[in-house]
Amino acid sequence: MKPITFSREETKAMVGEIQEYFRDELDQDIGSLPAEMLMRFFSEKMGAYFYNRGLYDAQDLIGKRMDSLRDDVFQLEQPTRHLR
């Protein structure tokens, strides 16, 4: 699996979110470098968990759509004397 990477703009946005969280929830200031290091740690160590959760959600959605599509196709069936 290729590593999860983010653009510079995405990284800056996430660093800002981390800094805001520390300020609002922990009443602490955290610099850009420590915030980026924390973001990269979570990306490397925890990112796969979030990524996989997204895949599972997508698989579930696709499965539900396929079931719905299968039902729609069966509704198109015309009556005949032949039984399946």
CYANA upper distance limits for C-alpha pairs under 8 A (distance plus 0.5 A):
  3 PRO  CA     44 GLU  CA      8.33
  4 ILE  CA     43 SER  CA      7.63
  4 ILE  CA     44 GLU  CA      8.08
  4 ILE  CA     47 GLY  CA      7.81
  6 PHE  CA     10 GLU  CA      6.28
  6 PHE  CA     11 THR  CA      6.57
  7 SER  CA     11 THR  CA      6.65
  8 ARG  CA     12 LYS  CA      6.63
  9 GLU  CA     13 ALA  CA      6.70
 10 GLU  CA     14 MET  CA      6.68
 11 THR  CA     15 VAL  CA      6.55
 11 THR  CA     36 GLU  CA      7.92
 12 LYS  CA     16 GLY  CA      6.67
 13 ALA  CA     17 GLU  CA      6.81
 14 MET  CA     18 ILE  CA      6.73
 14 MET  CA     36 GLU  CA      8.47
 14 MET  CA     39 MET  CA      7.64
 15 VAL  CA     19 GLN  CA      6.67
 15 VAL  CA     32 SER  CA      7.00
 15 VAL  CA     35 ALA  CA      5.92
 15 VAL  CA     36 GLU  CA      5.98
 15 VAL  CA     39 MET  CA      7.31
 16 GLY  CA     20 GLU  CA      6.56
 16 GLY  CA     32 SER  CA      8.37
 17 GLU  CA     21 TYR  CA      6.59
 18 ILE  CA     22 PHE  CA      6.70
 18 ILE  CA     35 ALA  CA      6.57
 18 ILE  CA     39 MET  CA      8.19
 19 GLN  CA     23 ARG  CA      6.64
 19 GLN  CA     29 ASP  CA      7.29
 19 GLN  CA     30 ILE  CA      6.24
 19 GLN  CA     31 GLY  CA      7.75
 19 GLN  CA     32 SER  CA      8.02
 19 GLN  CA     35 ALA  CA      6.93
 20 GLU  CA     24 ASP  CA      6.43
 21 TYR  CA     25 GLU  CA      6.02
 21 TYR  CA     26 LEU  CA      7.68
 22 PHE  CA     26 LEU  CA      5.40
 22 PHE  CA     27 ASP  CA      6.66
 22 PHE  CA     28 GLN  CA      5.87
 22 PHE  CA     29 ASP  CA      6.77
 22 PHE  CA     30 ILE  CA      7.26
 23 ARG  CA     27 ASP  CA      5.12
 23 ARG  CA     28 GLN  CA      5.36
 23 ARG  CA     29 ASP  CA      5.94
 23 ARG  CA     30 ILE  CA      8.19
 24 ASP  CA     28 GLN  CA      8.33
 30 ILE  CA     34 PRO  CA      7.07
 30 ILE  CA     35 ALA  CA      6.87
 31 GLY  CA     35 ALA  CA      6.62
 32 SER  CA     36 GLU  CA      6.48
 33 LEU  CA     37 MET  CA      6.61
 34 PRO  CA     38 LEU  CA      6.61
 35 ALA  CA     39 MET  CA      6.63
 36 GLU  CA     40 ARG  CA      6.57
 37 MET  CA     41 PHE  CA      6.59
 38 LEU  CA     42 PHE  CA      6.76
 39 MET  CA     43 SER  CA      6.53
 40 ARG  CA     44 GLU  CA      6.49
 41 PHE  CA     45 LYS  CA      6.37
 41 PHE  CA     46 MET  CA      8.23
 42 PHE  CA     46 MET  CA      5.43
 42 PHE  CA     47 GLY  CA      6.67
 43 SER  CA     47 GLY  CA      4.91
 43 SER  CA     48 ALA  CA      8.29
 44 GLU  CA     48 ALA  CA      8.12
 46 MET  CA     50 PHE  CA      7.39
 47 GLY  CA     51 TYR  CA      6.51
 48 ALA  CA     52 ASN  CA      6.36
 49 TYR  CA     53 ARG  CA      6.66
 50 PHE  CA     54 GLY  CA      6.80
 51 TYR  CA     55 LEU  CA      6.89
 52 ASN  CA     56 TYR  CA      6.64
 53 ARG  CA     57 ASP  CA      6.67
 54 GLY  CA     58 ALA  CA      6.61
 55 LEU  CA     59 GLN  CA      6.55
 56 TYR  CA     60 ASP  CA      6.64
 57 ASP  CA     61 LEU  CA      6.69
 58 ALA  CA     62 ILE  CA      6.58
 59 GLN  CA     63 GLY  CA      6.53
 60 ASP  CA     64 LYS  CA      6.73
 61 LEU  CA     65 ARG  CA      6.68
 62 ILE  CA     66 MET  CA      6.53
 63 GLY  CA     67 ASP  CA      6.69
 64 LYS  CA     68 SER  CA      6.70
 65 ARG  CA     69 LEU  CA      6.54
 66 MET  CA     70 ARG  CA      6.47
 67 ASP  CA     71 ASP  CA      6.71
 68 SER  CA     72 ASP  CA      6.74
 69 LEU  CA     73 VAL  CA      6.73
 70 ARG  CA     74 PHE  CA      6.81
 71 ASP  CA     75 GLN  CA      6.79
 72 ASP  CA     76 LEU  CA      7.25
 73 VAL  CA     77 GLU  CA      7.59
